[in-house]
Amino acid sequence: MLSRRLKNDGVSILRLNELQIEIKKQIDNKVEIGNYHFEYISCPICNSNDKDLIGEKDRYGLFFSTNLCQKCGLVYTSPRMIQESYNSFYNLEYRKLYGGSEEVSPTFFQFQKKFGKRIYTFLSNHNLLSKTPINVLEVGCGAGGILDHFRDEGHFVKGIDLGEKYINYGISKYNLDLEVGSLKDITLEVKPDLIIYSHVLEHILDLNYELSLLKKHIKPETIVYIEVPGIKEIHKNYNYDILKYFQNAHTFHFTLNSLTNLFNKHGFELIYGNQFVMSAFKFKGDLDRIPISDYGDVKTYMSSLESKRKLNEIYLFLSKKNKLILFKILHFTGTYNFVKKLYNRY
C-alpha cells in the first residue's frame, strides 16, 4: 500500500454536509449488508492480474481498492461494484454525495459550459474543428452545458446521459437535443463528426465494450475527444494529495500513455494529447501495437506524492513572511540547493 492513511478506515478527508454524511452512511450500509455487490477484474488493457495495491479507500472514506497493473501501468479499481450496483449508486446517491445537493443547479450548467469553451479552444488550437457547422455527439453529457457552447459556435449538437433529471433540465431550460441512454441505446440518423467523452470514460466499467460500440457510430473522419482526470497531474490539481483525487465513482485512472494504449488496442491513433488528460483520437484500423508500459513511471510518481505532500503542507502552513525568512536561512547556510534537489527527488 502506498501509505497507511489510504487504509480502509471509513474516515472522510473532506468536510461533508448533512446530506453527504447521510448518503455516505447509506452507501456503507448497502455494502455491509450485501446490497451492493463487488467483482474482481483483470487489467482491461493487457489482461494481467499482477498488480500493486495502492489504497483501500477514497476521499469520502468509502471502500475503494485501487491497484497499479505491473505489466502495463494502468491504475484501476478491483474489486469494484458490479454494473447493477453501480447503476443503483448513480441513480440514488452519486449526485447527492458528490454535489451535496439533490437538484440540478444553474451553477452546474454554467460550470459545464466553461468546460465546453475549453474543449472548443483545445480542438480549434490543434486544427481539429471545421469552420463549417459539424455534428457533435456527447456521451455522458449531464445537463448539456458543454454542448450548449458548441451550439453557440454554430454546430449541431446531441447528447446522451443516464441521468434523467439532468437530461430533463437541459431540455426544459435550454431546449437542447438530449436523451436518456448510452451508446448501445441510440440510433443516429447522421454519424457525428466529433464525439466527446468529457470526464466520462473513467466511470465506465467495460471499456473494451464501450470502444467496440464507439466504432459503430463513427465515420473515417470522426474525431473522438477524450478528457479524463490525469493521474500524473495530482500534484497540480490536488496539492500532491492522492486521497483527494480518489473517488469511488472512478474505476480507472489514466495517464496519456495508458489511455493511448487502450485506444490503440481498438485501432484508434492519438492525434494530440497532454497529461491533463485532454486528447483527440481518430480510427485508423488494426494498429497491431504492444502496450507501452507506464508501470515504473507511475509507481515512482505516486510514491513521490506522499513525500511532497508533507513538504507542501508545511510550505502552505507558513506565512509569506516566514517563507521569506526560511529562504534566507537556506541561502545563508548554503543548504538551499540541497533542499531543492531533495524536494525534486521526491
Secondary structure, 3 states (H helix, E strand, C coil): CCCHHHCCCCCCCCCCCHHHHHHHHHHHHHHHHCCCCEECCCCCCCCCCCEEEEEEECCCCCEEEEEEECCCCCEEECCEECHHHHHHHHHHHHHHHHHCCCCCCHHHHHHHHHHHHHHHHHHHHCCCCCCCCCEEEEECCCCCHHHHHHHHCCCEEEEEECCHHHHHHHHHHHCCCEEECCCCCCCCCCCCCEEEEECCHHHCCCHHHHHHHHHHCCCCCCEEEEECCEHHHHHHHCCCCHHHHCCCCCCEEECHHHHHHHHHHCCEEEEEECCCCEEEEEECCCCCCCCCCCHHHHHHHHHHHHHHHHHHHHHHHCCHHHHHHHHHHHHHHCCHHHHHHHHHHC
